């Protein structure tokens, strides 16, 4: 670790995940939020935190395991109801659907403006989104959702800039990336791991029907990830996030590594 990084770590520590009150979780598709951060969400709700979801795309092309004969239009509604039920399992009742087409078939600028309006309305202290800097990520919806959240997390407090998106300002103090390869903050989720698994596999049946091979493989991944992050943080089972406060968001390249 470089001297600069060591100084930054102690002079400007990244915020603790549990230090905020209002949280906005950005999901590229239905089910991504739960897979990426379901245990942490359940833990935060247990602490009394205010949590909202915003889901960017409609998931219309997730047809691999959908019931035979299901049309994309029917799947959109199925996945919306699955998302509402899944959020409820985690203790969340505030779910916004932007309704953009799965697969990147939308204008990024329109997505940015729509997400800005949600941020201005919900006024979160911290935004969670998939990490757009993960080198292995190939899905354009994940990259777009993460990039839009990153851009807006920085601009959210600036009223004149948010006005250009047709949105109000918001007191965003940090962004936390889930599905990241470089976590720097961890939250214990041991008591909530089963709740997370049910929110994914018990609710998103159009994607994970009974007997689907993905259930066992993704369940194993989520359990191993919880153990791995728990060992790294000495917190039992945990979820990890790459958190940037306002100090780390701009002109400090060492803060992101």
N, C-alpha and C positions, 0 to 999 in steps of 0.2 A: 504494500500500500504506500502511495506517494506521500510526501510530507504535506502537500496541499490537501489531499483527501483526509488525512488524519486531523489537520487543523479544522477543516470544514465539519467533520464529524462531531467535534466537541464545541466549536464556536457557533455552528448553526445546525443543530440536530434536526433531522426530519421530524415532523409531528407524529405523535402517537395516534394510531387509528381510532382508539376509543375516546380521544380527547374532544370530539366534536358532538354536536347535537342533531344536525340535519344532514342526511346522507342521500345522494342521488346515485343510483346504479344504472349505468348505460349498458344495454345488451344489444349486440348486433342482431341476434335472432331470439325467438322464444327458446328457452332452456339454457342459454349461455351464461346468464347471471347465476343461475343455480349451480351449474357445473363449476364455474370459476370462483364463486364466493358464497355459496349457500350456507356453509357452516358459520362463516363470519357474520352473515346477515342474521341468522337465528341468535347468535351470541349478542349481537348489538341490540336486537329487539328486546332481549332479556334484560339488557341494561337500561331500557326505556328510551332508546334512541328513535328519532323520527326517520323513516326510510321510505323512499319512493323509487319505483322502477320506471325506466323509459326504454321501450323496445323499438329498435329502429326499423327492422324489416318484418315482413309478414310471414316468412317461412314457407311460402307457397311451393317451393321446389324441394322440400324435404319429403319426397314421395317414396323413398326406398322401402319404408316399412308401413306406409299408410294403408288403411284398409283398401282392398281391391275395389276399383271403380270410383275411388275418391277423385274429384276434380280439384285443381289448384284453388279454385274459389271456395270450395267446401273445406279444404285443408286450412285455409286462412282462418276461418271461423273456429275450426277445431283447435288449432294451435293457440288462438286467442283465449279460448276458454280454459285450455290446459295451463296457460301462463297465469291466469287469474287464480286457478285452483292451487297451482304450485306456490305462488307468492303467498297465498293464505296459509299454507303449511309452514312457511317460514315466519309468519306473523305480519305480513305486509298486505295492505289492502289498497294502496295507491299505485296503480299501474297505468301508464300512458303508452299508447300504441301510435307510432308515427305512420305506420302503414306503407312504407316504401317497399318496392319489390325486392324480394330475395334475389341474390345473384349480382348485385351491383347495377341493376337496370334503373338508375335514377341519377339525377344531377347532384353532385357532391355539394354544391353551393346551396341547393334547396334543403338537403339534409342538415347542413350547418345551421341554416336559419331556423329550421324547425326545432332542432335541439337547443339553440339559443333561447327560443321562446319558452321551452320547458324549464330551462335553467333559471330564466328570469321569473317564472311563475313559482317554482318550488323553492328558490333561494337557498340552495344547499351550502353548507359549510365546506363540504368535501365531495368530490365527484369520483366515482369508481368506473373504470372502463377497461377493456382488454388492452394489453400493451401493444401499441402499433410498431414498436421497435424490435419485436421478436423476429429473429432472422428466418425462423422456420415457418412463420405464418404466411399462408398463400391465399387465404380467403379474403376477397376484396371487401366484404361487408365488415369483417373484423378489423381490417386495416382502416377502413373509412370511419367506423364508429370510434375507434381509439384515437385517430388523428383529429376528428372533429371535437371530441371531448377534451383532448390536450389543448387544442387551439382556444377553445372557449373557457377552459379552466383559468387560463392566464388572463383573458380579456374580460371575464365576467364582471369584475368590480368597476370597469370603466363604462360609465353610463353613455357617453357619447359614441363609443365603439359599439356597444350592444344595441344602441338605437339604430345603427346601420343595418342590423339584422331584424329590426322590428321587435326588439326584445327589451325587457327591463334589465337593469344591472342586478347582480347577486353577490353576496359576500363570500365568494369561494376562497378558501384559505389553502386548499391543497388538492392534489389529484393522487389517486391510488390506482395503480395498474394491477389487475388480476390477470391470470394466464401469462405470467411473466417469468422470465428466466433469471431475473436479478432482484429477488425480494430483499427488502431492507427493513421491513417491519412485519411482525408476526402476531397473530391473534389466536389464543387457545380455543379449540373447537371440539374438544373431546366429547362433551355431553351432547353435542349437536350434530355429530357426523351422521347418525342414523336418520335424523330429521332432514339433513341435506340429501341423503341418498333417496329418501322417499319423495322429496320434492322433485327429483329428477325422474326416477324410474316408476314411481307410483302415480305421477300426474301426467307426464309427457308420453302417454301411451302411443300416440301416433308415430313417435320416433323410437320408442323402446317398448314394443309389444312383448308380452310374456313369451319367454323362450328365445328372445333375440340375443345373439352372441355378444352384442355390444354391451349388454347389461353387466355381464361378468367381467369383461375387460375394462370397462370404464369404472366400474365399482372398485376393482382392484387398483386401478390407477389413483382414484381419489383417496383410497385408504393409504396407499403407499406414500402419496404426496403429503397427507396429513402427518404420517410418521416422520417423513423426511424433514418437513418444516418444523415439526416438534423437536426433533433431535438438534437441528441447527439452532433453535431458539431456546432449548431446554424448557419447553412449555407443554410437554406431553404431546398430544395431537394438535396440530395448528394449521392455519392457512397463512400463506405469505403473500405480501404485496410490495410493489415498488412504489414508495410514497415520496412525493415531492411537495414541499411547502412552497410558499411564494418566494422565499429566498433562493430555493434551488431551481426554480422554473426558468431562469433567464440568466444567460451569460456565465454560468458556472458548469462547464462541461464535466468536471470531476464529480459533480453531484449525481450524475446519471449512471455512474459506473460502480 
